[in-house]
Amino acid sequence: MDNVRSVIRLLALFSIFFIYKAIIALLSKNMNDISLWVLITIVYVISITILFFVVKKLEKENKS
């Protein structure tokens, strides 16, 4: 399970790329790109959060 946690951390770091792309789109004032990258970032962060809680629950069940 430690390996899974480290993969989740690496995936969470990948969200920095999406935030970077949203900032670049904001600076270029391109509303389509801003919407796209902000939406991708929000969905990605929510997915990573859900994945983290699922792994945490599985670890708790395996200990019992």
C-alpha positions in Angstrom: 0.0 0.0 0.0 3.0 2.3 0.5 3.6 2.0 -3.2 0.1 3.1 -4.0 0.4 6.1 -1.7 3.6 7.2 -3.4 1.9 6.9 -6.8 -1.0 9.0 -5.5 1.4 11.7 -4.4 3.1 11.7 -7.8 -0.3 12.0 -9.5 -1.1 14.9 -7.2 2.1 16.7 -8.2 0.9 16.4 -11.8 -2.0 18.7 -11.0 0.6 21.5 -10.7 1.0 21.2 -14.5 -2.8 21.8 -15.0 -2.6 24.8 -12.7 0.3 26.1 -14.7 -1.6 25.7 -17.9 -4.6 27.5 -16.4 -2.4 30.4 -15.3 -0.7 30.7 -18.8 -4.2 30.7 -20.4 -5.3 33.4 -17.9 -2.3 35.5 -18.8 -3.0 35.2 -22.5 -6.7 36.0 -21.8 -7.9 33.0 -23.8 -11.3 32.1 -22.2 -11.6 28.8 -23.9 -8.3 27.6 -22.6 -9.0 29.0 -19.1 -12.2 27.1 -18.9 -10.7 23.9 -20.2 -7.7 23.8 -17.9 -9.7 24.9 -14.8 -12.3 22.2 -15.5 -9.6 19.6 -16.0 -7.8 20.7 -12.8 -11.0 20.5 -10.7 -12.0 17.1 -12.0 -8.5 15.8 -11.6 -8.1 17.0 -8.0 -11.5 15.6 -7.1 -10.6 12.2 -8.6 -7.2 12.1 -6.8 -9.0 13.0 -3.5 -11.5 10.2 -4.0 -8.7 7.7 -4.9 -6.9 8.7 -1.7 -10.0 8.0 0.5 -10.6 4.7 -1.2 -7.0 3.6 -0.6 -7.3 4.7 3.0 -10.5 2.7 3.5 -8.9 -0.4 1.9 -5.9 -0.1 4.2 -8.2 0.2 7.2 -10.2 -2.9 6.1 -7.0 -4.9 5.5 -5.8 -4.2 9.1 -9.1 -5.5 10.6 
